[in-house]
Amino acid sequence: METILIIINVILAIILIGLVLLQRSEGGALGLGLSQDNFASSRSVSNFLTKSTAIVATLFIVSSISLVVLSRGDLIETQSVLEKIEEEKDSNTPKIPEPSK
């Protein structure tokens, strides 16, 4: 199950990177020197890219959270803190005596 989720997570990450790179640069910092008048300039394409980016980002976050939940399931111990303290008291290892007052 984890392997399938990891593969889905990687695919979603690649798609998300592609969608972000396809969007029109507003600040011009990543503008490649090309005229962006014809490239994804219509509102319908722009809205489609924005909505699809939001959907893929949401799916990416959900898959990442589910991976964390699945991986933490193996790490959770069923022993309480009080039981651990009692085990330490019962151990046969010698302890340093406390100084007398």
N, CA, C and O atoms as a printed pandas DataFrame, in Angstrom:
     atom_number atom_name residue_name chain_id  residue_number  x_coord  y_coord  z_coord
0              1         N          MET        A               1    0.820   -1.197    0.000
1              2        CA          MET        A               1    0.000    0.000    0.000
2              3         C          MET        A               1    0.863    1.260    0.000
3              4         O          MET        A               1    0.582    2.227   -0.708
4              5         N          GLU        A               2    1.926    1.224    0.817
5              6        CA          GLU        A               2    2.799    2.394    0.885
6              7         C          GLU        A               2    3.508    2.625   -0.443
7              8         O          GLU        A               2    3.723    3.770   -0.841
8              9         N          THR        A               3    3.871    1.551   -1.128
9             10        CA          THR        A               3    4.564    1.681   -2.404
10            11         C          THR        A               3    3.663    2.356   -3.436
11            12         O          THR        A               3    4.119    3.201   -4.206
12            13         N          ILE        A               4    2.412    1.989   -3.447
13            14        CA          ILE        A               4    1.461    2.602   -4.391
14            15         C          ILE        A               4    1.302    4.086   -4.072
15            16         O          ILE        A               4    1.282    4.922   -4.976
16            17         N          LEU        A               5    1.190    4.409   -2.792
17            18        CA          LEU        A               5    1.042    5.820   -2.410
18            19         C          LEU        A               5    2.297    6.634   -2.723
19            20         O          LEU        A               5    2.202    7.802   -3.099
20            21         N          ILE        A               6    3.461    6.027   -2.570
21            22        CA          ILE        A               6    4.698    6.736   -2.907
22            23         C          ILE        A               6    4.756    7.012   -4.402
23            24         O          ILE        A               6    5.140    8.105   -4.820
24            25         N          ILE        A               7    4.377    6.024   -5.211
25            26        CA          ILE        A               7    4.371    6.214   -6.663
26            27         C          ILE        A               7    3.374    7.301   -7.053
27            28         O          ILE        A               7    3.680    8.155   -7.885
28            29         N          ILE        A               8    2.192    7.272   -6.461
29            30        CA          ILE        A               8    1.181    8.306   -6.745
30            31         C          ILE        A               8    1.688    9.675   -6.315
31            32         O          ILE        A               8    1.475   10.663   -7.017
32            33         N          ASN        A               9    2.358    9.744   -5.167
33            34        CA          ASN        A               9    2.879   11.005   -4.654
34            35         C          ASN        A               9    3.943   11.582   -5.595
35            36         O          ASN        A               9    3.961   12.786   -5.850
36            37         N          VAL        A              10    4.819   10.729   -6.104
37            38        CA          VAL        A              10    5.861   11.189   -7.031
38            39         C          VAL        A              10    5.240   11.661   -8.346
39            40         O          VAL        A              10    5.651   12.684   -8.894
40            41         N          ILE        A              11    4.263   10.930   -8.847
41            42        CA          ILE        A              11    3.601   11.328  -10.090
42            43         C          ILE        A              11    2.879   12.666   -9.905
43            44         O          ILE        A              11    2.943   13.534  -10.776
44            45         N          LEU        A              12    2.198   12.828   -8.776
45            46        CA          LEU        A              12    1.520   14.095   -8.503
46            47         C          LEU        A              12    2.515   15.250   -8.383
47            48         O          LEU        A              12    2.231   16.364   -8.821
48            49         N          ALA        A              13    3.672   14.986   -7.794
49            50        CA          ALA        A              13    4.695   16.030   -7.669
50            51         C          ALA        A              13    5.196   16.458   -9.045
51            52         O          ALA        A              13    5.376   17.650   -9.293
52            53         N          ILE        A              14    5.420   15.503   -9.935
53            54        CA          ILE        A              14    5.890   15.825  -11.283
54            55         C          ILE        A              14    4.827   16.602  -12.045
55            56         O          ILE        A              14    5.144   17.574  -12.732
56            57         N          ILE        A              15    3.572   16.186  -11.932
57            58        CA          ILE        A              15    2.479   16.902  -12.602
58            59         C          ILE        A              15    2.349   18.310  -12.043
59            60         O          ILE        A              15    2.137   19.263  -12.794
60            61         N          LEU        A              16    2.475   18.443  -10.734
61            62        CA          LEU        A              16    2.366   19.761  -10.097
62            63         C          LEU        A              16    3.480   20.692  -10.565
63            64         O          LEU        A              16    3.234   21.869  -10.827
64            65         N          ILE        A              17    4.688   20.180  -10.669
65            66        CA          ILE        A              17    5.800   20.995  -11.166
66            67         C          ILE        A              17    5.529   21.436  -12.600
67            68         O          ILE        A              17    5.754   22.594  -12.951
68            69         N          GLY        A              18    5.050   20.520  -13.418
69            70        CA          GLY        A              18    4.732   20.856  -14.803
70            71         C          GLY        A              18    3.651   21.914  -14.908
71            72         O          GLY        A              18    3.763   22.839  -15.712
72            73         N          LEU        A              19    2.600   21.786  -14.101
73            74        CA          LEU        A              19    1.505   22.763  -14.144
74            75         C          LEU        A              19    1.967   24.141  -13.689
75            76         O          LEU        A              19    1.548   25.154  -14.248
76            77         N          VAL        A              20    2.817   24.182  -12.690
77            78        CA          VAL        A              20    3.313   25.472  -12.212
78            79         C          VAL        A              20    4.199   26.117  -13.276
79            80         O          VAL        A              20    4.140   27.329  -13.484
80            81         N          LEU        A              21    5.009   25.320  -13.941
81            82        CA          LEU        A              21    5.881   25.871  -14.971
82            83         C          LEU        A              21    5.117   26.315  -16.217
83            84         O          LEU        A              21    5.580   27.199  -16.938
84            85         N          LEU        A              22    3.962   25.720  -16.480
85            86        CA          LEU        A              22    3.163   26.111  -17.638
86            87         C          LEU        A              22    2.419   27.423  -17.438
87            88         O          LEU        A              22    2.048   28.080  -18.411
88            89         N          GLN        A              23    2.199   27.807  -16.195
89            90        CA          GLN        A              23    1.420   29.009  -15.932
90            91         C          GLN        A              23    2.183   30.254  -16.343
91            92         O          GLN        A              23    3.413   30.276  -16.372
92            93         N          ARG        A              24    1.439   31.260  -16.651
93            94        CA          ARG        A              24    2.020   32.521  -17.096
94            95         C          ARG        A              24    2.717   33.211  -15.932
95            96         O          ARG        A              24    2.183   33.278  -14.825
96            97         N          SER        A              25    3.890   33.712  -16.190
97            98        CA          SER        A              25    4.661   34.393  -15.158
98            99         C          SER        A              25    4.115   35.802  -14.978
99           100         O          SER        A              25    4.076   36.588  -15.924
100          101         N          GLU        A              26    3.702   36.108  -13.776
101          102        CA          GLU        A              26    3.148   37.438  -13.495
102          103         C          GLU        A              26    4.242   38.464  -13.256
103          104         O          GLU        A              26    4.134   39.609  -13.695
104          105         N          GLY        A              27    5.301   38.052  -12.554
105          106        CA          GLY        A              27    6.344   38.998  -12.205
106          107         C          GLY        A              27    7.396   39.149  -13.276
107          108         O          GLY        A              27    8.149   40.124  -13.260
108          109         N          GLY        A              28    7.474   38.231  -14.193
109          110        CA          GLY        A              28    8.467   38.300  -15.236
110          111         C          GLY        A              28    9.825   37.789  -14.813
111          112         O          GLY        A              28   10.771   37.847  -15.600
112          113         N          ALA        A              29    9.953   37.289  -13.595
113          114        CA          ALA        A              29   11.248   36.812  -13.118
114          115         C          ALA        A              29   11.648   35.539  -13.843
115          116         O          ALA        A              29   12.832   35.322  -14.102
116          117         N          LEU        A              30   10.694   34.705  -14.168
117          118        CA          LEU        A              30   10.999   33.467  -14.868
118          119         C          LEU        A              30   10.640   33.544  -16.347
119          120         O          LEU        A              30   10.633   32.529  -17.044
120          121         N          GLY        A              31   10.350   34.721  -16.811
121          122        CA          GLY        A              31   10.052   34.875  -18.223
122          123         C          GLY        A              31   11.275   34.522  -19.042
123          124         O          GLY        A              31   12.381   34.971  -18.742
124          125         N          LEU        A              32   11.079   33.722  -20.072
125          126        CA          LEU        A              32   12.197   33.235  -20.854
126          127         C          LEU        A              32   12.571   34.186  -21.970
127          128         O          LEU        A              32   13.300   33.802  -22.885
128          129         N          GLY        A              33   12.097   35.401  -21.920
129          130        CA          GLY        A              33   12.386   36.344  -22.977
130          131         C          GLY        A              33   11.438   36.196  -24.153
131          132         O          GLY        A              33   11.572   36.897  -25.155
132          133         N          LEU        A              34   10.494   35.299  -24.037
133          134        CA          LEU        A              34    9.535   35.072  -25.107
134          135         C          LEU        A              34    8.319   35.960  -24.900
135          136         O          LEU        A              34    8.016   36.369  -23.779
136          137         N          SER        A              35    7.660   36.238  -25.943
137          138        CA          SER        A              35    6.416   36.987  -25.830
138          139         C          SER        A              35    5.351   36.063  -25.279
139          140         O          SER        A              35    5.101   34.989  -25.827
140          141         N          GLN        A              36    4.737   36.476  -24.215
141          142        CA          GLN        A              36    3.734   35.627  -23.596
142          143         C          GLN        A              36    2.327   36.025  -24.003
143          144         O          GLN        A              36    1.358   35.663  -23.335
144          145         N          ASP        A              37    2.212   36.761  -25.084
145          146        CA          ASP        A              37    0.884   37.152  -25.537
146          147         C          ASP        A              37    0.103   35.958  -26.066
147          148         O          ASP        A              37   -1.107   35.870  -25.853
148          149         N          ASN        A              38    0.768   35.048  -26.746
149          150        CA          ASN        A              38    0.082   33.900  -27.335
150          151         C          ASN        A              38    0.148   32.662  -26.451
151          152         O          ASN        A              38   -0.655   31.744  -26.613
152          153         N          PHE        A              39    1.078   32.629  -25.537
153          154        CA          PHE        A              39    1.284   31.436  -24.707
154          155         C          PHE        A              39    0.420   31.499  -23.459
155          156         O          PHE        A              39    0.707   32.273  -22.546
156          157         N          ALA        A              40   -0.634   30.693  -23.409
157          158        CA          ALA        A              40   -1.534   30.590  -22.256
158          159         C          ALA        A              40   -2.062   31.949  -21.824
159          160         O          ALA        A              40   -2.107   32.262  -20.634
160          161         N          SER        A              41   -2.457   32.746  -22.798
161          162        CA          SER        A              41   -2.905   34.083  -22.443
162          163         C          SER        A              41   -4.422   34.195  -22.329
163          164         O          SER        A              41   -4.925   35.131  -21.708
164          165         N          SER        A              42   -5.145   33.269  -22.911
165          166        CA          SER        A              42   -6.597   33.377  -22.813
166          167         C          SER        A              42   -7.047   33.045  -21.402
167          168         O          SER        A              42   -6.396   32.275  -20.697
168          169         N          ARG        A              43   -8.131   33.615  -21.008
169          170        CA          ARG        A              43   -8.606   33.426  -19.631
170          171         C          ARG        A              43   -9.041   31.996  -19.360
171          172         O          ARG        A              43   -8.875   31.498  -18.247
172          173         N          SER        A              44   -9.595   31.333  -20.361
173          174        CA          SER        A              44  -10.063   29.967  -20.129
174          175         C          SER        A              44   -8.895   29.025  -19.868
175          176         O          SER        A              44   -8.988   28.159  -18.998
176          177         N          VAL        A              45   -7.800   29.178  -20.602
177          178        CA          VAL        A              45   -6.627   28.339  -20.369
178          179         C          VAL        A              45   -6.012   28.681  -19.025
179          180         O          VAL        A              45   -5.591   27.793  -18.283
180          181         N          SER        A              46   -5.961   29.964  -18.712
181          182        CA          SER        A              46   -5.405   30.405  -17.440
182          183         C          SER        A              46   -6.231   29.874  -16.267
183          184         O          SER        A              46   -5.675   29.390  -15.281
184          185         N          ASN        A              47   -7.550   29.966  -16.377
185          186        CA          ASN        A              47   -8.420   29.454  -15.312
186          187         C          ASN        A              47   -8.295   27.942  -15.183
187          188         O          ASN        A              47   -8.299   27.407  -14.074
188          189         N          PHE        A              48   -8.183   27.249  -16.326
189          190        CA          PHE        A              48   -8.034   25.798  -16.296
190          191         C          PHE        A              48   -6.738   25.411  -15.590
191          192         O          PHE        A              48   -6.731   24.500  -14.762
192          193         N          LEU        A              49   -5.642   26.097  -15.911
193          194        CA          LEU        A              49   -4.364   25.792  -15.279
194          195         C          LEU        A              49   -4.401   26.081  -13.783
195          196         O          LEU        A              49   -3.854   25.321  -12.983
196          197         N          THR        A              50   -5.049   27.182  -13.409
197          198        CA          THR        A              50   -5.138   27.534  -11.988
198          199         C          THR        A              50   -5.952   26.496  -11.219
199          200         O          THR        A              50   -5.549   26.063  -10.139
200          201         N          LYS        A              51   -7.084   26.103  -11.769
201          202        CA          LYS        A              51   -7.937   25.119  -11.092
202          203         C          LYS        A              51   -7.277   23.753  -11.038
203          204         O          LYS        A              51   -7.335   23.067  -10.017
204          205         N          SER        A              52   -6.647   23.358  -12.143
205          206        CA          SER        A              52   -6.004   22.047  -12.137
206          207         C          SER        A              52   -4.798   22.028  -11.197
207          208         O          SER        A              52   -4.514   21.000  -10.582
208          209         N          THR        A              53   -4.087   23.147  -11.078
209          210        CA          THR        A              53   -2.973   23.227  -10.125
210          211         C          THR        A              53   -3.485   23.089   -8.702
211          212         O          THR        A              53   -2.877   22.396   -7.887
212          213         N          ALA        A              54   -4.589   23.737   -8.401
213          214        CA          ALA        A              54   -5.166   23.644   -7.054
214          215         C          ALA        A              54   -5.615   22.217   -6.747
215          216         O          ALA        A              54   -5.421   21.730   -5.633
216          217         N          ILE        A              55   -6.207   21.552   -7.723
217          218        CA          ILE        A              55   -6.673   20.176   -7.509
218          219         C          ILE        A              55   -5.500   19.234   -7.306
219          220         O          ILE        A              55   -5.512   18.410   -6.392
220          221         N          VAL        A              56   -4.475   19.354   -8.162
221          222        CA          VAL        A              56   -3.312   18.468   -8.045
222          223         C          VAL        A              56   -2.562   18.751   -6.741
223          224         O          VAL        A              56   -2.064   17.823   -6.103
224          225         N          ALA        A              57   -2.476   20.021   -6.342
225          226        CA          ALA        A              57   -1.807   20.354   -5.083
226          227         C          ALA        A              57   -2.564   19.761   -3.900
227          228         O          ALA        A              57   -1.945   19.262   -2.961
228          229         N          THR        A              58   -3.876   19.808   -3.932
229          230        CA          THR        A              58   -4.685   19.217   -2.863
230          231         C          THR        A              58   -4.483   17.703   -2.802
231          232         O          THR        A              58   -4.327   17.141   -1.718
232          233         N          LEU        A              59   -4.486   17.049   -3.950
233          234        CA          LEU        A              59   -4.257   15.605   -3.982
234          235         C          LEU        A              59   -2.856   15.254   -3.489
235          236         O          LEU        A              59   -2.666   14.246   -2.810
236          237         N          PHE        A              60   -1.877   16.091   -3.834
237          238        CA          PHE        A              60   -0.503   15.871   -3.378
238          239         C          PHE        A              60   -0.413   15.970   -1.856
239          240         O          PHE        A              60    0.239   15.145   -1.218
240          241         N          ILE        A              61   -1.061   16.969   -1.280
241          242        CA          ILE        A              61   -1.032   17.141    0.175
242          243         C          ILE        A              61   -1.745   15.983    0.872
243          244         O          ILE        A              61   -1.270   15.480    1.890
244          245         N          VAL        A              62   -2.877   15.564    0.326
245          246        CA          VAL        A              62   -3.623   14.454    0.929
246          247         C          VAL        A              62   -2.804   13.168    0.863
247          248         O          VAL        A              62   -2.765   12.409    1.831
248          249         N          SER        A              63   -2.152   12.920   -0.269
249          250        CA          SER        A              63   -1.343   11.705   -0.378
250          251         C          SER        A              63   -0.125   11.774    0.544
251          252         O          SER        A              63    0.285   10.752    1.094
252          253         N          SER        A              64    0.452   12.946    0.719
253          254        CA          SER        A              64    1.591   13.090    1.629
254          255         C          SER        A              64    1.178   12.836    3.074
255          256         O          SER        A              64    1.883   12.156    3.820
256          257         N          ILE        A              65    0.038   13.383    3.460
257          258        CA          ILE        A              65   -0.451   13.169    4.826
258          259         C          ILE        A              65   -0.794   11.700    5.052
259          260         O          ILE        A              65   -0.519   11.158    6.123
260          261         N          SER        A              66   -1.391   11.052    4.056
261          262        CA          SER        A              66   -1.722    9.635    4.215
262          263         C          SER        A              66   -0.465    8.779    4.307
263          264         O          SER        A              66   -0.458    7.768    5.009
264          265         N          LEU        A              67    0.601    9.169    3.606
265          266        CA          LEU        A              67    1.871    8.449    3.736
266          267         C          LEU        A              67    2.433    8.575    5.150
267          268         O          LEU        A              67    2.954    7.608    5.705
268          269         N          VAL        A              68    2.325    9.758    5.722
269          270        CA          VAL        A              68    2.810    9.961    7.087
270          271         C          VAL        A              68    1.989    9.136    8.070
271          272         O          VAL        A              68    2.543    8.528    8.986
272          273         N          VAL        A              69    0.696    9.113    7.889
273          274        CA          VAL        A              69   -0.166    8.348    8.797
274          275         C          VAL        A              69    0.143    6.859    8.700
275          276         O          VAL        A              69    0.199    6.168    9.717
276          277         N          LEU        A              70    0.344    6.366    7.488
277          278        CA          LEU        A              70    0.661    4.943    7.325
278          279         C          LEU        A              70    2.026    4.590    7.904
279          280         O          LEU        A              70    2.195    3.524    8.497
280          281         N          SER        A              71    2.983    5.468    7.737
281          282        CA          SER        A              71    4.318    5.160    8.239
282          283         C          SER        A              71    4.387    5.270    9.761
283          284         O          SER        A              71    5.179    4.563   10.385
284          285         N          ARG        A              72    3.595    6.121   10.365
285          286        CA          ARG        A              72    3.599    6.257   11.827
286          287         C          ARG        A              72    2.873    5.097   12.498
287          288         O          ARG        A              72    3.058    4.866   13.693
288          289         N          GLY        A              73    2.066    4.377   11.764
289          290        CA          GLY        A              73    1.361    3.238   12.343
290          291         C          GLY        A              73    2.305    2.162   12.828
291          292         O          GLY        A              73    1.980    1.435   13.767
292          293         N          ASP        A              74    3.476    2.044   12.204
293          294        CA          ASP        A              74    4.449    1.033   12.619
294          295         C          ASP        A              74    5.228    1.467   13.845
295          296         O          ASP        A              74    5.771    0.622   14.557
296          297         N          LEU        A              75    5.295    2.759   14.108
297          298        CA          LEU        A              75    6.134    3.271   15.175
298          299         C          LEU        A              75    5.425    3.424   16.512
299          300         O          LEU        A              75    6.082    3.597   17.539
300          301         N          ILE        A              76    4.126    3.365   16.521
301          302        CA          ILE        A              76    3.371    3.607   17.744
302          303         C          ILE        A              76    3.487    2.397   18.669
303          304         O          ILE        A              76    3.201    1.267   18.272
304          305         N          GLU        A              77    3.908    2.650   19.897
305          306        CA          GLU        A              77    4.020    1.586   20.885
306          307         C          GLU        A              77    2.744    1.532   21.711
307          308         O          GLU        A              77    2.084    2.547   21.935
308          309         N          THR        A              78    2.414    0.339   22.155
309          310        CA          THR        A              78    1.195    0.180   22.947
310          311         C          THR        A              78    1.483    0.187   24.439
311          312         O          THR        A              78    0.567    0.028   25.246
312          313         N          GLN        A              79    2.725    0.366   24.812
313          314        CA          GLN        A              79    3.094    0.345   26.227
314          315         C          GLN        A              79    2.985    1.758   26.797
315          316         O          GLN        A              79    3.409    2.727   26.167
316          317         N          SER        A              80    2.416    1.862   27.982
317          318        CA          SER        A              80    2.259    3.174   28.589
318          319         C          SER        A              80    3.546    3.601   29.279
319          320         O          SER        A              80    4.446    2.787   29.490
320          321         N          VAL        A              81    3.629    4.855   29.622
321          322        CA          VAL        A              81    4.808    5.401   30.291
322          323         C          VAL        A              81    4.975    4.785   31.669
323          324         O          VAL        A              81    6.099    4.509   32.087
324          325         N          LEU        A              82    3.879    4.564   32.383
325          326        CA          LEU        A              82    3.960    3.977   33.717
326          327         C          LEU        A              82    4.524    2.560   33.679
327          328         O          LEU        A              82    5.274    2.164   34.571
328          329         N          GLU        A              83    4.164    1.794   32.648
329          330        CA          GLU        A              83    4.704    0.442   32.522
330          331         C          GLU        A              83    6.208    0.482   32.265
331          332         O          GLU        A              83    6.939   -0.380   32.752
332          333         N          LYS        A              84    6.669    1.456   31.520
333          334        CA          LYS        A              84    8.103    1.589   31.261
334          335         C          LYS        A              84    8.861    1.909   32.544
335          336         O          LYS        A              84    9.948    1.378   32.770
336          337         N          ILE        A              85    8.298    2.768   33.382
337          338        CA          ILE        A              85    8.942    3.126   34.646
338          339         C          ILE        A              85    9.014    1.905   35.558
339          340         O          ILE        A              85   10.035    1.680   36.207
340          341         N          GLU        A              86    7.943    1.116   35.613
341          342        CA          GLU        A              86    7.950   -0.086   36.443
342          343         C          GLU        A              86    8.974   -1.091   35.945
343          344         O          GLU        A              86    9.610   -1.765   36.755
344          345         N          GLU        A              87    9.150   -1.208   34.646
345          346        CA          GLU        A              87   10.154   -2.117   34.096
346          347         C          GLU        A              87   11.554   -1.664   34.478
347          348         O          GLU        A              87   12.418   -2.494   34.759
348          349         N          GLU        A              88   11.787   -0.363   34.492
349          350        CA          GLU        A              88   13.102    0.145   34.874
350          351         C          GLU        A              88   13.379   -0.126   36.347
351          352         O          GLU        A              88   14.523   -0.395   36.716
352          353         N          LYS        A              89   12.364   -0.061   37.187
353          354        CA          LYS        A              89   12.547   -0.342   38.615
354          355         C          LYS        A              89   12.850   -1.821   38.840
355          356         O          LYS        A              89   13.631   -2.172   39.724
356          357         N          ASP        A              90   12.232   -2.680   38.042
357          358        CA          ASP        A              90   12.388   -4.124   38.220
358          359         C          ASP        A              90   13.655   -4.665   37.568
359          360         O          ASP        A              90   13.964   -5.846   37.733
360          361         N          SER        A              91   14.371   -3.871   36.859
361          362        CA          SER        A              91   15.552   -4.386   36.154
362          363         C          SER        A              91   16.644   -4.772   37.149
363          364         O          SER        A              91   16.700   -4.231   38.254
364          365         N          ASN        A              92   17.498   -5.694   36.763
365          366        CA          ASN        A              92   18.540   -6.218   37.639
366          367         C          ASN        A              92   19.844   -5.433   37.539
367          368         O          ASN        A              92   20.833   -5.814   38.165
368          369         N          THR        A              93   19.870   -4.381   36.790
369          370        CA          THR        A              93   21.109   -3.618   36.647
370          371         C          THR        A              93   21.382   -2.856   37.928
371          372         O          THR        A              93   20.467   -2.292   38.529
372          373         N          PRO        A              94   22.637   -2.836   38.347
373          374        CA          PRO        A              94   22.954   -2.099   39.579
374          375         C          PRO        A              94   22.795   -0.603   39.367
375          376         O          PRO        A              94   23.052   -0.072   38.287
376          377         N          LYS        A              95   22.368    0.051   40.423
377          378        CA          LYS        A              95   22.162    1.498   40.364
378          379         C          LYS        A              95   23.042    2.163   41.381
379          380         O          LYS        A              95   23.433    1.550   42.375
380          381         N          ILE        A              96   23.354    3.397   41.143
381          382        CA          ILE        A              96   24.166    4.178   42.053
382          383         C          ILE        A              96   23.321    4.549   43.264
383          384         O          ILE        A              96   22.227    5.094   43.116
384          385         N          PRO        A              97   23.822    4.258   44.456
385          386        CA          PRO        A              97   23.037    4.623   45.643
386          387         C          PRO        A              97   22.941    6.129   45.808
387          388         O          PRO        A              97   23.851    6.877   45.451
388          389         N          GLU        A              98   21.827    6.547   46.352
389          390        CA          GLU        A              98   21.624    7.963   46.595
390          391         C          GLU        A              98   22.405    8.388   47.834
391          392         O          GLU        A              98   22.473    7.629   48.801
392          393         N          PRO        A              99   22.989    9.567   47.829
393          394        CA          PRO        A              99   23.754   10.010   49.022
394          395         C          PRO        A              99   22.805   10.261   50.185
395          396         O          PRO        A              99   21.691   10.757   50.017
396          397         N          SER        A             100   23.280    9.905   51.355
397          398        CA          SER        A             100   22.457   10.109   52.552
398          399         C          SER        A             100   22.591   11.557   52.993
399          400         O          SER        A             100   23.592   12.217   52.713
400          401         N          LYS        A             101   21.583   12.033   53.678
401          402        CA          LYS        A             101   21.540   13.440   54.098
402          403         C          LYS        A             101   22.206   13.650   55.407
403          404         O          LYS        A             101   22.257   14.776   55.901
